[in-house]
Amino acid sequence: MGVAAVLALCSCNNDKVVVYTIPKEGVNVAMLGGTGTLGPQPNSPGPVQWTKPESWNSQPLSEMRIGSFKVDGPNAGSADVSITAFPGDAGGLSSNLNRWRGQLRLPPLNEEQLLNTAQRIEVENVPTCLVDFQTADGDPEPARILGAVLQKGDRTWFVKMTGPPTLLASQRQIFLDFVRSFHFTSAPPTGQTVPPGVDKSRSTNDK
C-alpha cells in the first residue's frame, strides 16, 4: 500500500449520566449509553454529541481527550481512538496533518500534496477533512492513522484512530460512520468537578 491514501470510506455501558468538567479547557463531557456529549467552552459554538460503535470500548479520559476508546483486534492487537478539540484552527490543517504523518515516520507534504491525499466531506454542514496515513513499506513497526478534522466556528475537532494497518482496514467504515454521527447542539450539560479517577495527564499523541 502507498504511503498515504484517501480515506474511502465516551461512553459508558450503563444508563447513568456522568458529567465531567476538565478545568484546563473548561470542557464538560457527559456520557450516556453509546452517546458522548461535549459541553461548550468559552466562545465555542456549542456542544457536540456522537454515537459510540458497539465494538469500541471506552477508556479513561485525560486532560486533553474529550473522548477515548480502545478497539480490540485479532492476535492481541488493538487500536486507539481519541477525540480532542482546540481553539481556532489549532495551528492550521497542514501542520496538524503533517504532525500525524510524523508520528508514522513519514516525511511532511506541502499543502497541495496533503489536499491530494485527503477527502473533504461535510458532517451536518461542518467542513471535515478525512485522511488515511500508513507507515512506509518495510517499516519495522507498521502502523496506520485514520483521522478526521472538523472545523466549526472558532474550534477545531480532531478524531484519530491509530493501530495496526490490517485492523484499521477492517474499522475504516466504522470510523467514518462514527465521524458522521457527530451532531452539534446548543444545550450544554451541567458541569461538575473532575472525579479522582479521571487521568489528567497530557500526551502529545492525543492531538
Long-range contacts (C-beta under 8 A, 24 or more apart in sequence): 1-134, 1-137, 1-165, 2-134, 3-106, 3-133, 3-134, 3-136, 4-101, 4-106, 4-109, 4-117, 4-131, 4-132, 4-133, 4-134, 5-117, 5-132, 5-134, 6-117, 6-118, 6-119, 6-130, 6-132, 7-118, 7-119, 7-130, 7-131, 7-132, 7-146, 7-172, 7-176, 8-119, 8-132, 8-172, 9-119, 9-130, 9-172, 9-173, 9-175, 9-176, 10-36, 10-52, 10-58, 10-59, 10-61, 10-66, 10-67, 10-68, 10-69, 10-83, 11-35, 11-36, 11-52, 11-58, 12-58, 13-58, 17-189, 19-189, 19-190, 19-191, 19-192, 20-61, 20-191, 20-192, 20-194, 20-195, 20-198, 21-191, 21-192, 21-193, 21-194, 22-61, 22-63, 22-66, 22-194, 22-198, 22-200, 23-193, 23-194, 24-63, 24-200, 25-63, 25-64, 25-85, 27-66, 27-85, 28-188, 28-189, 28-190, 28-191, 29-61, 29-66, 29-67, 30-189, 31-58, 36-66, 36-67, 36-83, 37-185, 37-189, 38-66, 38-67, 38-83, 38-85, 39-188, 39-189, 39-191, 40-188, 41-85, 41-87, 41-155, 43-87, 43-154, 44-153, 44-154, 44-155, 45-152, 45-153, 45-154, 45-155, 45-184, 46-184, 46-185, 46-186, 46-187, 46-188, 47-184, 47-185, 47-186, 47-187, 47-188, 47-189, 48-85, 48-157, 48-182, 48-183, 48-184, 48-185, 49-182, 49-183, 49-184, 49-185, 50-83, 50-178, 50-181, 50-182, 50-183, 51-178, 51-181, 52-178, 53-174, 53-177, 53-178, 55-174, 56-81, 56-178, 60-197, 60-198, 60-199, 61-198, 61-199, 62-198, 62-199, 62-200, 62-201, 62-202, 62-203, 62-206, 63-199, 63-200, 63-201, 63-202, 64-202, 64-203, 64-206, 64-207, 65-206, 67-159, 71-161, 71-163, 71-167, 71-171, 73-163, 73-164, 73-166, 73-167, 73-170, 74-167, 77-163, 77-164, 77-166, 77-167, 78-163, 78-167, 79-161, 79-162, 79-163, 79-164, 79-167, 79-168, 79-171, 80-161, 80-162, 80-163, 81-159, 81-160, 81-161, 81-175, 81-178, 82-158, 82-159, 82-160, 82-205, 82-206, 82-207, 83-157, 83-158, 83-159, 84-157, 84-158, 84-206, 84-207, 85-155, 85-156, 85-157, 85-158, 86-155, 86-156, 86-158, 86-207, 87-154, 87-155, 87-156, 88-154, 88-155, 88-156, 89-151, 89-156, 90-156, 90-158, 90-207, 93-129, 93-149, 93-151, 96-149, 96-156, 96-158, 96-207, 97-129, 97-131, 97-147, 97-149, 99-207, 100-131, 100-133, 100-145, 100-147, 100-160, 101-133, 103-145, 103-162, 103-205, 104-133, 104-134, 104-135, 104-139, 104-143, 104-144, 104-145, 105-135, 105-136, 105-139, 106-133, 106-135, 106-136, 123-150, 123-179, 123-180, 123-182, 124-182, 124-183, 124-184, 126-150, 126-151, 126-152, 126-182, 126-184, 127-151, 127-152, 128-179, 130-176, 130-179, 132-172, 134-165, 135-165, 144-168, 144-169, 146-171, 146-172, 146-175, 148-175, 148-179, 150-179, 150-182, 152-184, 157-182, 158-207, 162-205
